[in-house]
Amino acid sequence: MTTDPQPPAPAEEDRRPAMPPDLPDPPDLPDPPDPPTGRPLVERIGMAAIAAVLATLFGGVAAVSFVSGEPFLAIMAAIGALMTAWVGLLTLVRG
């Protein structure tokens, strides 16, 4: 006759998860910072002007590439010009 020895069931206090020791209250946290404000108008105009110059350069590359028979480069440069102009306009509008 074989018996399957089983360990005794743990006591009730042994089944509960171990609780961490009492911790002190956390220190007072500083107030959260104010939400960011928009960029100054002068900065927005300057960044939009830089975007306009770069969009013009991309457009020139697109035109020259198209005339010289490089359609892939022309399309890529035209997309770059449109994206740069779009970001420049968003810089002015959204701030």
C-alpha positions in Angstrom: 0.0 0.0 0.0 1.5 3.3 -1.1 0.5 6.6 0.3 1.0 9.9 -1.3 2.4 12.1 1.4 1.1 15.7 1.1 2.5 18.6 3.0 0.2 20.1 5.5 -1.9 23.1 4.4 -0.4 26.4 5.3 -2.0 28.4 8.1 -4.2 31.3 7.3 -1.6 33.9 8.1 0.9 32.1 5.8 -1.4 32.4 2.7 -1.7 36.2 2.8 0.9 38.0 0.6 3.6 39.8 2.5 2.8 43.4 3.1 5.5 46.0 2.8 6.4 47.9 6.0 4.7 51.1 6.7 6.2 53.7 4.5 6.4 57.4 5.3 4.2 59.8 3.4 5.7 61.1 0.2 7.0 64.6 0.2 4.9 67.4 -1.2 5.3 67.6 -4.9 5.8 70.9 -6.6 2.9 72.4 -8.7 2.9 71.2 -12.3 4.4 73.7 -14.8 2.2 75.9 -16.7 1.1 74.6 -20.1 3.4 75.7 -22.9 2.4 78.8 -24.8 2.7 79.4 -28.5 5.9 80.6 -30.1 6.3 84.4 -30.5 5.1 85.9 -33.8 8.7 86.9 -34.8 9.9 83.4 -34.3 7.0 81.9 -36.3 7.6 84.4 -39.2 11.3 83.6 -39.2 10.7 79.9 -39.3 8.1 80.2 -42.0 10.5 82.3 -44.1 13.2 79.7 -43.8 10.6 77.1 -44.9 9.7 79.2 -47.8 13.3 79.5 -49.0 13.8 75.7 -48.7 10.5 75.0 -50.5 11.6 77.3 -53.3 14.9 75.4 -53.5 13.1 72.1 -53.6 10.8 73.5 -56.3 13.8 74.6 -58.4 15.3 71.1 -58.1 12.0 69.6 -59.2 11.7 71.9 -62.2 15.3 71.3 -63.3 15.0 67.5 -62.8 11.8 67.3 -64.8 13.3 69.3 -67.7 16.5 67.2 -67.7 14.5 63.9 -67.9 14.8 62.7 -64.3 11.1 62.2 -63.4 11.7 60.3 -60.1 14.0 63.0 -58.7 11.5 65.6 -59.9 8.6 63.9 -58.1 10.6 63.5 -54.9 11.7 67.1 -55.0 8.2 68.3 -55.7 6.9 66.3 -52.7 9.7 67.8 -50.6 8.6 71.3 -51.7 5.0 70.7 -50.9 5.8 69.2 -47.5 8.1 72.1 -46.6 5.6 74.7 -47.6 2.9 72.8 -45.6 5.0 72.8 -42.5 5.9 76.5 -42.9 2.2 77.4 -43.2 1.3 75.3 -40.2 4.1 77.1 -38.2 2.4 80.4 -39.0 -1.2 79.2 -38.3 -0.7 77.0 -35.2 2.2 78.8 -33.6 
